[in-house]
Amino acid sequence: MWQKVRSIWVGSLKGADIILMVLSPLAILMVIVGVIVLMDRGSEHDRFVRSMREDGQVIEGIISGLDREDEIIFVHTTSQGEDSYWLLYTKYYPEALDLLDEGQKVRIRYLPPGYEAEVIWEDHFDAFEGYRGYALDVGVMLLAAWLIVVIHPEFLYIGYLDVLPDLKGWSRA
């Protein structure tokens, strides 16, 4: 009985090992792509923070709606007789859905027209600056690919293999 269990266990481990070895070349590419995507998302967020700090304007708006499923707060502003509607994403401050209610006034920072419809909650600008949630999904994929490469690094060393015969004595005279 225990021999059967042991043989099944060893067989499934060997099967998993073969699957990881087959995935190893893809994992090497995924590590490279993951690092590039992570750097891109980080620079995009930093660029957005910098543009909000340099070009952002602060205005007071009224919350016109809360979408708890998509975690979006709709903000309505009126400046110089012109109505504007903005999106306040709560991914930067998850407690916002609990703290804010419809009809409540809130100070927001926005970029001049022509940029984005996304605004930042001015009272919690530090939370927006320190946000690193963009790295979560890519980080998990990067970690999984890195683990596969650590378990089976054989394809990393494919350039070091000596597969050609020694041709020293084959030179032309």
N, C-alpha and C positions, 0 to 999 in steps of 0.2 A: 504493500500500500504506500509506504513512505517513498519507495523507489520510484513509483509512478508519479507521485507529487513532485519529487526532486527532478525527474526527467522532464516533466512538463515545465517546471520553473526554469530549468537550464535551457530548454528549447525556446521558451518565450524570451529569455534574456538574449540568447543568440539572435533571435529574430529582430528584437529591438536594436541590437548592435548593428545588424546588417542594414536596417532602415536608416539609422543614424549615419552610417558610412555612405549610403547612397545620397543622403541629404547634405553631406559635408561640403561638396562644391557649391551648392546653392547657399549654404549658410555663410560661406566666405563672402559671396557676393552680397548677401543680406547685411553682413556686418559693415561692408563698405557703403552700401546704400543707406543703411540706418544712421551711420555717422554723418553722412552728407545731409540727410533729411533733418537730423537733430540740430546740426549747425545752422541750417536754413531757417528752421522754426525759431531757434533762439535769436538769430539776427533779425528776423522779421518782428518778433516781439520787442526786442531792444530798439529797433527803428521806430516802432509805433509809440513806445514810451518816450523816446527822444522827441518825436514830432508833437506828441501831446504836451510835453513840458515846454517846448520852444514856441509852437504855434497855437497851442490850445487856448481857448477862451472859456472863461467861467461864466455861467448863466444859471439862473434859477428856473426850474421847470416844475411841472405838475405831473404826477404819475397818472396816466390815463388808462392803464391796464396792466394786469399781471398774468403771465402765462406760466403756470407752475409746471406744466409738463415739459416745455422747452426751456424753462428757466430763463425767461426773457421778461424784462420790465419795459413797458412802453412809456416814454416820457414826451409830454407835449410842452412846447415853449412858444411864447409869443414875444417877438422882439421887432420893434419898428413896424408894428401892425402886420407882421408876417407870421403865419402859423408854421411851426416845424414839428416834426415827429421824429423821435430818436429811439434807438434800441440800447438798452442798458443790460448787457449780459451779466448774469450772476455767477459765471464761472470764476470770476476774480474774487468775489466775496459771497460765498454760499449762504451766509446768514441774512442776506439782503431781502429774500422773500419773506422772512419772518419779521424783519424790522420795518419794512415799508408797506404802506397800504395805499389803495387807490385814492386819489384826490390829495395825497400828501405832497407838500413842496419838498424839493430836493435840489441841491446844488450839483450841477454837472459840468464837466469839462468836455468841450467838443472841438473838433477841428473845423476850420473855415469850409464853406461850401465847396464841393468838388472833391472832397476826400471821402470819408466814410460816414455811414449813418450811425456808427457805434459811438457811444459816449461813455465817459468814465465818471463814476461817483466821486466827486471832489473830496468829500469827507474821508474817503478810504482810498486815496491815491497811492498810499504806501503799499497796500495790499495788491494793487494792480501792478506796481513796479516789481514787487517780489514774486509775482506769479510764475510758477515753473510747471504748471499742469500740462503745457504743450509737450513736455518730454515724456509723459506717462505711457502713452500707447506705443510710441516709437522706442522708448526705453525697454519695455517688456519684450518687444520683438527683437531688439538688439541683444538683450540678455539671453534670450532663447537661442539665437543664432550663435552667439559667442560660446555658450555652453556646448553646442554641437561641435563647434570647431575645436574646443578644448578636449572633448572626448575623442574626436577623430581628426587629428591635424595632418593626416597623411597627405592630403592634396596640397597642403602648404609647402611641402618639401619635394614636390614633383620635379622641380627644376634642378634639384641636387642629385637626382638619380643618374647613375652611370649606366646607361643602357646600350651605348655603342661600344664595340670592341676596341681594344687598344690598337691604334693604327700607326704606331711609331715606326714599325718596320716596313710600312707600305709606301714610303715616300718615293717619289720619282727620282731617277738618277740623272 
